């Protein structure tokens, strides 16, 4: 039996449907940009905070030939050895980061502390003439972020916030597609990061030797409310509003910064409305384990949600345009064209007579004699195995320190992304719509 032939348009439309099942029509493996080779002097950096993220940054920095770690600071003495192991060599360590700022051989400070230390360490580093790489979220609250922006500008320092996907070759490809106009008008973006494990809900291990003798508890609290020594708060600081920013600061900021980088929309949402709850983790934490927020950005709505009780969907951001849909999911970017082929839409004629419908169809056919344009192919772009966007992000920072050129995720960009997190948290905890007042630079309910 001879099967009916399939047009190219029908084939591509079938391919678009196949993408949903994991099959793309036109696949490309992205090639990473070579990290800069060693030329001239290397950027000498010291890191403040060598816990989970700090050690990860050191491991990634080992692959960037333009930098060298010359010191590390942490409030927990055992992390001094962890820093040396993460860097892969012996380096000077201290419990007081301020001693690193006095050193003339330190060009830049990398900050990987709890959120409530970001402002203090940044301002001290800038005052000491150091450039700063500060982990996300840039700020613990709006006031902290504004103070950081002002200090960096006044000190004429290089500042980069640490949301590494901004430097990812996958997100740069997405930004290229977005800027090309192939998506058409984009008025809706949906983004989420989901997890389903205790570690994904910040239940990190508590060191057996944790004590007031091994941890500088007063150094940890600084401006936070005074409390008796509590190792749970030290190691699981993300659970508590005194030190962290919850899902907003841990995960929303990745989604927001990635969205801003792709769209080129370096601004703050006009308003945000959050919903969610603390459904599973009854461990005394302050923050919800499910949070979703609708942001009103200029010309579009952005829906963000994070779930710590189900990991289906993983890490995905979808851009819905009038001419195409672009989805960044994990290590893959997919562009699927919208089929906007002109068609006689008979449904609108169901209330007409047969004669009217026939005449309408004839008139429509007369106006659409030219063949419709070919539908674009579905495209898929994938990161190479082992690609590390954190290394790229660190390399970009080192390059800026050397050349004094601007970085993408500077203090303004980082602050705009962080304010989105603060808007989301304000709305959730106050049970109201949170509006950004650009004139006073404050959040109002």
ChimeraX attribute file (.defattr): number of C-alpha atoms within 10 A of each C-alpha:
attribute: neighborCount
match mode: 1-to-1
recipient: residues
	/A:1	3
	/A:2	4
	/A:3	5
	/A:4	6
	/A:5	7
	/A:6	8
	/A:7	9
	/A:8	12
	/A:9	16
	/A:10	12
	/A:11	13
	/A:12	20
	/A:13	20
	/A:14	13
	/A:15	20
	/A:16	24
	/A:17	15
	/A:18	14
	/A:19	17
	/A:20	11
	/A:21	9
	/A:22	7
	/A:23	14
	/A:24	21
	/A:25	17
	/A:26	13
	/A:27	15
	/A:28	13
	/A:29	12
	/A:30	16
	/A:31	12
	/A:32	15
	/A:33	9
	/A:34	8
	/A:35	16
	/A:36	14
	/A:37	9
	/A:38	11
	/A:39	8
	/A:40	8
	/A:41	10
	/A:42	16
	/A:43	21
	/A:44	18
	/A:45	24
	/A:46	28
	/A:47	28
	/A:48	28
	/A:49	25
	/A:50	27
	/A:51	21
	/A:52	14
	/A:53	14
	/A:54	23
	/A:55	21
	/A:56	16
	/A:57	23
	/A:58	25
	/A:59	18
	/A:60	19
	/A:61	23
	/A:62	16
	/A:63	15
	/A:64	21
	/A:65	16
	/A:66	23
	/A:67	22
	/A:68	18
	/A:69	24
	/A:70	19
	/A:71	25
	/A:72	28
	/A:73	25
	/A:74	26
	/A:75	24
	/A:76	25
	/A:77	17
	/A:78	16
	/A:79	24
	/A:80	22
	/A:81	15
	/A:82	16
	/A:83	28
	/A:84	20
	/A:85	15
	/A:86	18
	/A:87	20
	/A:88	12
	/A:89	9
	/A:90	13
	/A:91	16
	/A:92	14
	/A:93	23
	/A:94	18
	/A:95	19
	/A:96	15
	/A:97	22
	/A:98	15
	/A:99	12
	/A:100	25
	/A:101	22
	/A:102	12
	/A:103	13
	/A:104	11
	/A:105	14
	/A:106	20
	/A:107	21
	/A:108	28
	/A:109	27
	/A:110	29
	/A:111	29
	/A:112	25
	/A:113	25
	/A:114	23
	/A:115	25
	/A:116	24
	/A:117	24
	/A:118	23
	/A:119	23
	/A:120	14
	/A:121	22
	/A:122	26
	/A:123	20
	/A:124	15
	/A:125	26
	/A:126	24
	/A:127	16
	/A:128	16
	/A:129	19
	/A:130	26
	/A:131	27
	/A:132	29
	/A:133	26
	/A:134	27
	/A:135	23
	/A:136	28
	/A:137	31
	/A:138	35
	/A:139	30
	/A:140	25
	/A:141	21
	/A:142	21
	/A:143	13
	/A:144	17
	/A:145	23
	/A:146	18
	/A:147	15
	/A:148	25
	/A:149	21
	/A:150	14
	/A:151	20
	/A:152	24
	/A:153	14
	/A:154	11
	/A:155	16
	/A:156	14
	/A:157	20
	/A:158	24
	/A:159	31
	/A:160	29
	/A:161	30
	/A:162	27
	/A:163	26
	/A:164	20
	/A:165	21
	/A:166	24
	/A:167	23
	/A:168	22
	/A:169	20
	/A:170	25
	/A:171	21
	/A:172	16
	/A:173	15
	/A:174	25
	/A:175	18
	/A:176	14
	/A:177	16
	/A:178	21
	/A:179	14
	/A:180	10
	/A:181	13
	/A:182	18
	/A:183	21
	/A:184	17
	/A:185	15
	/A:186	19
	/A:187	15
	/A:188	16
	/A:189	21
	/A:190	18
	/A:191	25
	/A:192	22
	/A:193	24
	/A:194	20
	/A:195	19
	/A:196	14
	/A:197	13
	/A:198	12
	/A:199	11
	/A:200	14
	/A:201	19
	/A:202	16
	/A:203	17
	/A:204	15
	/A:205	10
	/A:206	13
	/A:207	12
	/A:208	7
	/A:209	12
	/A:210	18
	/A:211	14
	/A:212	14
	/A:213	10
	/A:214	13
	/A:215	21
	/A:216	18
	/A:217	20
	/A:218	15
	/A:219	13
	/A:220	19
	/A:221	18
	/A:222	12
	/A:223	13
	/A:224	13
	/A:225	8
	/A:226	10
	/A:227	10
	/A:228	8
	/A:229	16
	/A:230	12
	/A:231	18
	/A:232	15
	/A:233	18
	/A:234	21
	/A:235	20
	/A:236	19
	/A:237	22
	/A:238	25
	/A:239	24
	/A:240	16
	/A:241	16
	/A:242	18
	/A:243	23
	/A:244	24
	/A:245	28
	/A:246	25
	/A:247	26
	/A:248	29
	/A:249	26
	/A:250	17
	/A:251	22
	/A:252	29
	/A:253	24
	/A:254	26
	/A:255	25
	/A:256	25
	/A:257	29
	/A:258	26
	/A:259	26
	/A:260	20
	/A:261	21
	/A:262	22
	/A:263	17
	/A:264	12
	/A:265	14
	/A:266	19
	/A:267	16
	/A:268	23
	/A:269	23
	/A:270	17
	/A:271	21
	/A:272	28
	/A:273	21
	/A:274	24
	/A:275	18
	/A:276	16
	/A:277	12
	/A:278	14
	/A:279	11
	/A:280	11
	/A:281	15
	/A:282	9
	/A:283	8
	/A:284	8
	/A:285	17
	/A:286	17
	/A:287	23
	/A:288	23
	/A:289	22
	/A:290	19
	/A:291	24
	/A:292	22
	/A:293	24
	/A:294	20
	/A:295	25
	/A:296	18
	/A:297	17
	/A:298	12
	/A:299	9
	/A:300	14
	/A:301	17
	/A:302	21
	/A:303	20
	/A:304	23
	/A:305	22
	/A:306	26
	/A:307	22
	/A:308	24
	/A:309	18
	/A:310	14
	/A:311	15
	/A:312	11
	/A:313	14
	/A:314	16
	/A:315	19
	/A:316	18
	/A:317	24
	/A:318	21
	/A:319	23
	/A:320	19
	/A:321	20
	/A:322	15
	/A:323	17
	/A:324	22
	/A:325	20
	/A:326	24
	/A:327	20
	/A:328	22
	/A:329	19
	/A:330	15
	/A:331	15
	/A:332	19
	/A:333	23
	/A:334	23
	/A:335	26
	/A:336	26
	/A:337	23
	/A:338	19
	/A:339	16
	/A:340	12
	/A:341	11
	/A:342	11
	/A:343	10
	/A:344	13
	/A:345	10
	/A:346	10
	/A:347	8
	/A:348	9
	/A:349	15
	/A:350	10
	/A:351	9
	/A:352	12
	/A:353	10
	/A:354	11
	/A:355	9
	/A:356	12
	/A:357	16
	/A:358	13
	/A:359	12
	/A:360	16
	/A:361	16
	/A:362	12
	/A:363	11
	/A:364	15
	/A:365	13
	/A:366	10
	/A:367	9
	/A:368	12
	/A:369	8
	/A:370	8
	/A:371	8
	/A:372	11
	/A:373	10
	/A:374	11
	/A:375	16
	/A:376	18
	/A:377	19
	/A:378	26
	/A:379	19
	/A:380	22
	/A:381	20
	/A:382	19
	/A:383	20
	/A:384	13
	/A:385	8
	/A:386	6
	/A:387	15
	/A:388	17
	/A:389	21
	/A:390	21
	/A:391	22
	/A:392	26
	/A:393	27
	/A:394	26
	/A:395	22
	/A:396	23
	/A:397	30
	/A:398	29
	/A:399	20
	/A:400	17
	/A:401	21
	/A:402	16
	/A:403	9
	/A:404	13
	/A:405	12
	/A:406	15
	/A:407	20
	/A:408	19
	/A:409	26
	/A:410	21
	/A:411	27
	/A:412	23
	/A:413	23
	/A:414	28
	/A:415	28
	/A:416	25
	/A:417	32
	/A:418	30
	/A:419	32
	/A:420	27
	/A:421	30
	/A:422	26
	/A:423	30
	/A:424	28
	/A:425	26
	/A:426	21
	/A:427	23
	/A:428	23
	/A:429	13
	/A:430	11
	/A:431	13
	/A:432	15
	/A:433	20
	/A:434	24
	/A:435	20
	/A:436	20
	/A:437	13
	/A:438	10
	/A:439	6
	/A:440	8
	/A:441	12
	/A:442	13
	/A:443	19
	/A:444	15
	/A:445	14
